[in-house]
């Protein structure tokens, strides 16, 4: 089995197609987080940035716009469906954006070729995160900044915790994740993140808690917005092999627990992230 093979299969299969179909919605949902993260960019414009786990490329475009016309941004991701979306976005600034389908953990980058490493929720899926970050560090010029965000613990993110608990009334609980297992909440422990980055050769590591509010407002009704919410993340995986009647019962239960957070137009749910900075 090759490194990260499970993640590669997942993001290039039905799940990757599903995420690609919802990418515009996710881009709008996560744009405030990306903007807040970009506010942490250190002084001095980067000339060549690497966006790890770029997905559909919305944050790559924001990064390019923030850095200015003289800078280039390379987005790297394992998902062909999401990179198809990213390349369509690149048409807006083709001279600044390029995208690469590869596994950032093991890809052979040219040494010292980037002066900024950036990621919005794209670095929690490595089988061996210390080795992956060491590989990425070699791609950076000495002293180059690293800047990424990751989710805190599942229980600290009601936007998905509430939905998971409602779903588990109707479907079996999955096996508990192993410590450090790749996934959206793999970097919940800041001490582990610090240890990984230090072991990979990064210094000046700083990890700050950042609360967020996610506004689900694409659907016309609460039921529509719940239907969108369950398409992604842990609930989507729980329902992957379930029949339609079970899916419907899950959606009804989730709508019930989400009702207090719905104002008639949008579903506003709290969450918590870590904003992480360091230097190569």
C-alpha positions as CSV (number, residue, x, y, z in Angstrom):
1,X,0.0,0.0,0.0
2,X,1.4,3.4,-1.0
3,X,1.6,6.3,1.4
4,X,-1.7,8.1,1.9
5,X,-3.4,5.5,-0.4
6,X,-6.7,5.6,1.6
7,X,-6.9,9.4,1.3
8,X,-6.0,9.2,-2.4
9,X,-8.8,6.7,-3.1
10,X,-11.3,8.7,-1.0
11,X,-10.6,12.1,-2.7
12,X,-10.6,10.6,-6.2
13,X,-13.8,8.6,-5.8
14,X,-17.4,9.4,-5.2
15,X,-16.5,11.6,-2.2
16,X,-14.2,13.7,-4.3
17,X,-16.9,14.2,-6.9
18,X,-19.4,15.1,-4.2
19,X,-17.0,17.7,-2.6
20,X,-16.3,19.1,-6.1
21,X,-20.1,19.6,-6.7
22,X,-20.4,21.5,-3.4
23,X,-17.1,23.5,-3.8
24,X,-18.8,26.8,-4.5
25,X,-20.9,26.5,-1.4
26,X,-17.8,25.5,0.7
27,X,-15.8,28.4,-0.7
28,X,-18.4,30.8,0.5
29,X,-18.8,29.0,3.8
30,X,-15.1,29.0,4.6
31,X,-14.1,32.4,3.0
32,X,-14.3,34.3,6.4
33,X,-11.8,31.7,7.9
34,X,-9.5,32.1,4.9
35,X,-9.6,35.8,5.1
36,X,-8.9,35.8,8.9
37,X,-6.0,33.4,8.2
38,X,-4.6,35.6,5.5
39,X,-4.6,38.5,7.9
40,X,-1.8,36.5,9.7
41,X,0.5,36.7,6.7
42,X,3.9,38.2,7.8
43,X,5.1,41.5,6.5
44,X,7.0,41.3,3.2
45,X,5.3,39.9,0.1
46,X,6.0,36.3,-0.9
47,X,7.0,35.7,-4.5
48,X,6.2,32.0,-4.8
49,X,3.7,30.5,-2.5
50,X,2.6,26.8,-2.1
51,X,-1.0,26.1,-1.1
52,X,-1.1,22.5,0.3
53,X,-4.4,20.6,0.0
54,X,-5.7,23.4,-2.2
55,X,-8.9,21.5,-3.2
56,X,-11.1,23.7,-5.5
57,X,-8.6,26.5,-5.3
58,X,-10.8,29.3,-3.8
59,X,-8.3,30.1,-1.1
60,X,-5.4,29.8,-3.6
61,X,-7.2,32.6,-5.6
62,X,-7.6,34.7,-2.4
63,X,-3.9,34.2,-1.6
64,X,-2.8,35.3,-5.0
65,X,-5.0,38.4,-4.8
66,X,-3.5,39.2,-1.3
67,X,0.1,38.7,-2.5
68,X,-0.3,40.8,-5.6
69,X,0.4,40.5,-9.3
70,X,4.1,39.9,-8.9
71,X,3.6,36.7,-6.9
72,X,2.7,33.2,-8.1
73,X,0.7,30.5,-6.2
74,X,1.0,26.8,-6.8
75,X,-1.8,24.7,-5.4
76,X,-1.2,21.0,-4.8
77,X,-3.8,18.4,-4.1
78,X,-4.4,14.7,-4.6
79,X,-8.0,15.1,-5.8
80,X,-8.6,15.2,-9.6
81,X,-12.2,16.2,-9.3
82,X,-11.4,19.2,-7.0
83,X,-8.5,20.2,-9.2
84,X,-10.8,20.4,-12.2
85,X,-12.7,23.0,-10.2
86,X,-9.4,24.8,-9.3
87,X,-8.2,25.0,-12.8
88,X,-11.5,26.7,-13.9
89,X,-10.9,29.2,-11.2
90,X,-7.3,29.8,-12.4
91,X,-8.7,31.3,-15.6
92,X,-9.3,34.5,-13.6
93,X,-5.5,35.0,-13.1
94,X,-3.7,32.4,-15.2
95,X,-0.4,34.2,-14.9
96,X,-0.5,33.8,-11.1
97,X,-2.1,30.4,-10.4
98,X,-1.1,26.9,-11.3
99,X,-2.2,23.6,-9.9
100,X,-0.5,20.2,-9.4
101,X,-2.1,16.8,-8.8
102,X,0.4,15.1,-6.4
103,X,0.8,14.0,-2.8
104,X,2.5,16.8,-1.0
105,X,3.8,14.3,1.5
106,X,6.2,12.6,-0.9
107,X,6.3,14.8,-4.0
108,X,9.8,15.7,-5.1
109,X,9.8,19.5,-5.0
110,X,12.7,21.6,-6.2
111,X,14.6,22.6,-3.1
112,X,14.3,26.2,-1.9
113,X,11.6,26.9,-4.5
114,X,8.9,28.6,-2.4
115,X,9.0,31.4,0.1
116,X,5.5,30.7,1.7
117,X,3.7,27.6,2.8
118,X,0.0,28.0,3.2
119,X,-3.0,25.7,3.8
120,X,-6.6,26.1,4.7
121,X,-7.7,22.7,6.3
122,X,-5.4,20.8,4.0
123,X,-2.6,19.3,6.1
124,X,-4.5,17.0,8.5
125,X,-4.6,14.0,6.2
126,X,-0.9,12.8,6.1
127,X,-0.1,9.2,7.1
128,X,3.2,10.4,8.5
129,X,2.8,14.1,9.1
130,X,6.3,14.7,10.4
131,X,7.8,13.2,7.3
132,X,5.4,15.1,5.2
133,X,6.2,18.5,6.8
134,X,9.9,17.7,6.5
135,X,9.4,17.2,2.8
136,X,7.6,20.5,2.5
137,X,10.2,22.3,4.5
138,X,12.9,21.3,2.0
139,X,10.8,23.0,-0.7
140,X,11.0,26.3,1.3
141,X,13.8,28.8,1.3
142,X,15.3,29.1,4.8
143,X,13.2,31.3,7.0
144,X,10.1,31.1,4.9
145,X,6.9,31.3,6.8
146,X,4.4,28.5,7.2
147,X,0.7,29.4,7.8
148,X,-2.2,27.0,8.1
149,X,-5.5,26.4,10.0
150,X,-6.9,23.1,11.3
151,X,-9.9,22.1,13.2
152,X,-9.9,21.7,17.0
153,X,-11.6,18.6,18.5
154,X,-14.8,17.3,17.1
155,X,-16.6,18.1,20.4
156,X,-15.5,21.7,20.1
157,X,-17.2,22.0,16.7
158,X,-20.9,21.9,17.1
159,X,-21.4,22.4,13.3
160,X,-20.5,18.7,12.9
161,X,-20.6,17.3,16.5
162,X,-24.4,17.9,16.8
163,X,-25.0,16.3,13.4
164,X,-22.9,13.3,14.2
165,X,-24.6,12.7,17.5
166,X,-28.0,12.9,15.8
167,X,-26.9,10.5,13.0
168,X,-25.7,8.0,15.6
169,X,-29.3,7.5,16.8
170,X,-29.9,5.7,13.4
171,X,-26.6,4.3,12.2
172,X,-23.8,2.3,13.9
173,X,-20.9,4.2,15.4
174,X,-17.7,3.8,13.4
175,X,-14.6,2.4,15.1
176,X,-13.0,5.1,17.3
177,X,-10.1,6.7,15.4
178,X,-6.6,5.6,16.4
179,X,-4.4,8.3,17.9
180,X,-3.0,10.5,15.1
181,X,-5.2,8.9,12.5
182,X,-5.5,11.1,9.4
183,X,-8.7,13.0,9.2
184,X,-10.2,16.5,9.6
185,X,-9.6,16.5,13.4
186,X,-6.2,14.8,13.4
187,X,-4.5,18.1,14.6
188,X,-6.9,18.8,17.4
189,X,-4.1,18.5,20.0
190,X,-1.8,21.6,19.7
191,X,1.0,19.9,21.6
192,X,1.1,17.2,18.9
193,X,1.1,19.8,16.2
194,X,4.0,21.6,17.9
195,X,5.9,18.3,18.2
196,X,5.3,17.4,14.5
197,X,6.5,20.8,13.2
198,X,9.5,20.9,15.4
199,X,10.5,17.4,14.4
200,X,10.1,18.4,10.8
201,X,12.6,21.3,11.2
202,X,10.3,24.3,11.7
203,X,11.0,26.9,14.3
204,X,9.1,29.9,15.9
205,X,6.0,27.8,16.1
206,X,2.9,29.6,17.3
207,X,-0.6,28.0,17.7
208,X,-3.5,30.3,18.5
209,X,-7.2,29.3,19.1
210,X,-9.5,30.9,16.6
211,X,-13.3,30.7,17.1
212,X,-15.4,30.7,13.9
213,X,-19.1,30.9,12.9
214,X,-20.2,28.9,9.9
215,X,-23.2,30.3,8.1
216,X,-25.1,27.7,6.1
217,X,-27.4,29.7,3.9
218,X,-27.6,28.1,0.5
219,X,-30.8,26.2,0.8
220,X,-34.3,27.9,1.0
221,X,-35.3,26.0,4.2
222,X,-33.8,24.4,7.2
223,X,-34.3,21.0,5.6
224,X,-32.5,22.1,2.5
225,X,-29.5,23.4,4.5
226,X,-29.4,20.2,6.6
227,X,-29.3,18.2,3.4
228,X,-26.3,20.3,2.3
229,X,-24.6,19.9,5.7
230,X,-24.8,16.1,5.7
231,X,-23.2,15.8,2.2
232,X,-19.8,16.6,3.7
233,X,-17.6,15.7,6.6
234,X,-18.1,12.9,9.1
235,X,-21.8,12.6,8.6
236,X,-21.3,12.0,4.9
237,X,-19.1,9.1,5.6
238,X,-21.5,7.6,8.1
239,X,-24.3,7.7,5.5
240,X,-22.2,6.4,2.6
241,X,-23.7,2.9,2.6
242,X,-27.1,3.6,4.2
243,X,-30.4,3.2,2.3
244,X,-32.6,6.2,1.5
245,X,-35.0,5.7,4.4
246,X,-32.2,5.7,6.9
247,X,-30.7,8.8,5.3
248,X,-34.1,10.6,5.6
249,X,-34.4,9.7,9.3
250,X,-30.9,11.0,9.9
251,X,-31.7,14.3,8.2
252,X,-34.9,14.7,10.2
253,X,-33.0,14.1,13.5
254,X,-30.3,16.6,12.5
255,X,-32.9,19.2,11.5
256,X,-34.5,18.8,14.9
257,X,-31.2,19.5,16.8
258,X,-30.3,22.3,14.4
259,X,-33.6,24.1,14.7
260,X,-32.5,26.4,17.5
261,X,-29.6,27.7,15.3
262,X,-31.8,28.5,12.3
263,X,-33.1,32.1,12.0
264,X,-35.4,31.5,9.1
265,X,-32.8,32.3,6.5
266,X,-29.5,30.8,7.6
267,X,-28.1,28.1,9.9
268,X,-25.4,29.6,12.1
269,X,-23.1,27.2,13.9
270,X,-20.1,27.7,16.0
271,X,-16.7,26.1,15.6
272,X,-13.1,26.3,16.8
273,X,-9.9,26.1,14.8
274,X,-6.2,26.5,15.4
275,X,-4.2,29.1,13.4
276,X,-0.7,27.9,13.2
277,X,2.4,29.8,12.1
278,X,6.1,28.8,12.0
279,X,9.3,29.4,10.0
280,X,11.4,26.9,8.0
